[in-house]
């Protein structure tokens, strides 16, 4: 696919604009005034409401919402759609989420952050986020069944991240995701709690695969420790899938379930 549809807005407004002598905020204001008198104004102001800032190069964002099925052809005969922006946005989004989790969960390990990032960027979640910020109403596509259309919405969400990155840079893309997505639409504490509930995950796996897993927990007393310790085993058909220790029964079972899940993933 060729680059986004060109729009020489800088040259149209003022020669100084193209020489980057105009401050960014003033550029945004000039863009707004410019689009007040053009047919793109409806799209532009919907986009401003979605993003929470004034976009610069509108063509990036328009391309982000063009599905392959509705590709348009430029003057060179190249097809324009959002697939390349989706590829870029996927990579940028992964980096943004990783950075956010690293900063906001300073005491959690790599495994926790990897799983939580996976929950945030998984396709089902991106589809839902796309709907929450009204991406479906911005898209150009042919008619698809509802279940397939939702998948396209998640792709467009990634393309939008790519468009922001190209237009405003990484920091603006990260700020958008933090302020307009995480703070408004993602309950990180709930996701973290769900992610760390290894026992529930193991039970869910067992039910889904029609397996039976049993937790056995014993209390241990050490002469050097006045408080009891617990050791838990997760068994399937008398085979031990995982063991864990903890200061409480719950902690020991979570540890055992985590080891069992790791063992099942590796096998």
C-alpha positions in Angstrom: 0.0 0.0 0.0 1.2 3.5 -0.7 1.6 6.1 2.0 -1.5 7.9 3.4 -3.5 10.1 1.1 -1.5 13.4 0.8 -2.9 16.7 2.0 -0.7 19.7 1.7 -2.5 21.7 4.4 0.7 23.5 5.4 1.3 24.9 2.0 -2.4 25.9 1.6 -2.6 27.9 4.8 0.7 29.8 4.9 4.3 29.4 3.7 5.6 29.8 7.2 3.5 26.9 8.3 5.4 24.5 6.1 8.7 25.6 7.6 7.6 24.5 11.0 7.8 28.1 12.4 4.3 27.9 13.7 3.8 26.4 17.2 1.9 23.1 17.4 -1.1 24.6 19.2 -1.5 27.3 16.6 -1.2 24.6 13.9 -4.0 22.8 15.5 -6.1 25.9 15.6 -5.4 26.7 11.9 -6.4 23.1 11.0 -9.7 23.5 12.9 -10.4 26.8 11.1 -9.4 25.2 7.7 -11.8 22.2 8.1 -14.7 24.5 9.2 -15.1 25.3 5.5 -14.4 21.9 3.9 -16.5 18.8 3.3 -14.3 16.9 5.7 -15.5 18.9 8.7 -17.9 16.3 10.0 -15.2 13.6 10.0 -12.7 16.1 11.5 -14.8 17.1 14.5 -15.8 13.5 15.2 -12.1 12.6 15.2 -11.3 15.5 17.6 -14.0 14.2 20.0 -12.6 10.7 19.8 -8.9 11.7 20.2 -9.2 14.5 22.7 -6.7 16.6 20.7 -6.5 18.4 17.4 -5.1 16.1 14.7 -2.6 17.4 12.1 -2.5 15.2 9.0 -6.0 14.1 8.6 -5.2 11.6 5.8 -3.5 9.2 8.3 -6.7 9.0 10.3 -9.0 8.6 7.3 -6.8 5.8 6.1 -7.0 4.1 9.5 -10.7 3.6 9.1 -10.6 2.2 5.5 -10.9 -1.6 5.5 -9.4 -3.6 2.7 -12.8 -4.4 1.4 -13.4 -0.7 0.8 -9.9 0.1 -0.5 -9.6 3.2 -2.6 -7.2 3.8 -5.4 -4.8 6.8 -5.6 -3.6 8.6 -8.7 -0.7 6.1 -9.0 -3.1 3.1 -9.0 -2.1 1.9 -5.5 -4.8 0.7 -3.2 -5.3 2.6 0.0 -6.5 0.8 3.2 -5.6 0.4 6.8 -3.6 -2.8 6.8 -0.1 -1.1 6.9 -1.3 1.2 9.7 -2.7 -1.8 11.6 0.7 -3.5 11.4 2.4 -0.4 12.7 -0.2 0.3 15.4 0.0 -3.3 16.7 3.7 -2.8 17.4 3.3 0.7 18.9 0.4 -0.4 21.1 2.4 -3.4 22.5 5.2 -1.0 23.5 2.8 1.6 25.0 1.1 -1.0 27.2 4.4 -2.6 28.2 5.7 0.8 29.3 2.5 1.7 31.1 2.5 -1.6 33.1 6.3 -1.3 33.9 5.7 2.2 35.4 2.4 1.4 37.2 3.3 -2.0 38.6 6.8 -1.5 39.9 6.7 -4.6 42.1 5.3 -7.1 39.7 7.4 -9.6 37.8 7.8 -10.1 34.0 5.3 -13.0 33.9 2.6 -10.9 35.5 3.1 -8.0 33.2 3.3 -10.2 30.1 -0.1 -11.8 31.0 -1.7 -8.5 31.8 -0.5 -6.9 28.6 -1.9 -9.9 26.7 -5.3 -9.4 28.3 -5.3 -5.7 27.3 -4.3 -6.1 23.7 -6.1 -9.4 22.9 -8.5 -9.1 20.0 -11.7 -9.4 21.9 -10.7 -6.5 24.2 -9.6 -4.3 21.3 -12.9 -5.0 19.5 -14.8 -3.8 22.7 -12.6 -0.7 23.1 -13.1 0.2 19.4 -16.9 0.2 20.0 -16.6 2.3 23.2 -14.8 5.1 21.3 -17.2 4.9 18.3 -14.8 3.5 15.7 -17.5 1.5 13.9 -19.3 4.6 12.9 -16.1 6.0 11.3 -15.2 3.0 9.2 -15.4 2.4 5.5 -16.2 -1.2 4.7 -18.5 -3.5 3.0 -21.2 -5.3 5.0 -20.0 -8.2 7.2 -21.8 -10.4 9.7 -21.7 -8.9 13.2 -19.1 -11.4 14.6 -16.7 -10.6 11.7 -17.3 -6.9 11.8 -16.2 -6.7 15.4 -12.9 -8.2 14.4 -12.4 -5.5 11.9 -13.1 -2.8 14.5 -10.2 -4.1 16.7 -8.0 -3.9 13.6 -9.1 -0.3 13.0 -8.3 0.5 16.6 -4.7 -0.6 16.1 -4.6 1.4 12.8 -5.7 4.4 14.8 -2.8 4.0 17.1 -0.5 3.9 14.1 -2.1 7.0 12.7 -1.6 9.0 15.9 2.0 7.8 16.0 2.7 9.0 12.5 0.9 12.3 13.0 2.0 13.3 16.6 4.7 10.8 17.7 5.0 8.1 20.3 4.4 10.2 23.4 1.1 11.5 22.0 0.0 8.0 21.1 0.9 6.8 24.7 -0.9 9.8 26.2 -4.0 9.0 24.1 -4.0 5.4 25.2 -3.5 6.3 28.9 -6.0 9.1 29.1 -8.7 8.2 26.7 -8.5 4.4 26.9 -7.1 3.0 30.1 -8.4 5.7 32.5 -11.9 5.7 30.9 -12.5 2.1 29.7 -10.1 -0.4 31.3 -10.3 -1.5 35.0 -6.6 -2.5 35.4 -7.1 -3.5 39.1 -9.8 -5.9 38.1 -7.7 -7.2 35.2 -4.8 -7.7 37.5 -6.9 -9.5 40.1 -8.3 -11.8 37.4 -4.9 -12.4 36.0 -3.4 -13.4 39.4 -6.3 -15.7 40.3 -4.5 -18.8 39.1 -6.8 -21.2 40.9 -9.8 -19.9 39.0 -7.9 -20.1 35.7 -7.0 -23.7 36.4 -10.6 -24.6 37.3 -11.8 -22.8 34.2 -9.3 -24.8 32.1 -10.4 -28.1 33.7 -14.1 -27.4 33.1 -13.4 -26.4 29.5 -11.3 -29.5 28.8 -13.6 -31.8 30.9 -10.8 -32.7 33.3 -10.9 -33.1 37.0 -8.3 -31.3 39.2 -8.1 -31.7 43.0 -6.5 -29.4 45.5 -5.0 -30.9 48.6 -3.5 -28.6 51.3 -1.6 -29.6 54.4 -0.6 -27.5 57.3 3.0 -27.6 58.5 4.6 -26.4 61.7 8.3 -25.7 62.0 10.0 -25.4 65.3 11.7 -22.2 64.3 8.4 -20.5 63.2 5.5 -19.9 65.5 3.1 -19.4 62.5 1.9 -22.4 60.5 2.9 -22.8 56.9 0.8 -24.5 54.2 1.7 -26.7 51.3 -0.7 -27.4 48.5 -0.8 -29.9 45.7 -2.8 -29.9 42.5 -3.6 -33.4 41.3 -5.1 -34.9 38.2 -5.7 -38.6 38.3 -3.2 -38.9 41.2 -0.6 -37.1 39.1 0.8 -34.0 40.8 0.6 -31.0 38.4 1.9 -28.4 40.8 2.9 -27.7 44.4 3.1 -24.5 46.3 3.8 -23.1 49.7 2.4 -20.1 51.5 1.6 -18.5 54.8 -2.1 -19.2 54.2 -4.1 -22.0 52.5 -5.2 -19.6 49.8 -1.6 -18.5 49.1 -0.4 -22.0 48.9 -3.2 -23.1 46.5 -2.6 -20.1 44.3 1.1 -21.0 44.1 0.3 -24.6 43.3 -2.2 -23.6 40.6 0.3 -21.2 39.0 2.9 -24.0 38.8 0.2 -26.4 37.4 -0.8 -23.8 34.7 2.8 -23.4 33.7 3.3 -27.1 33.5 0.2 -27.5 31.3 1.3 -24.6 29.0 4.7 -26.2 28.5 3.2 -29.6 27.7 
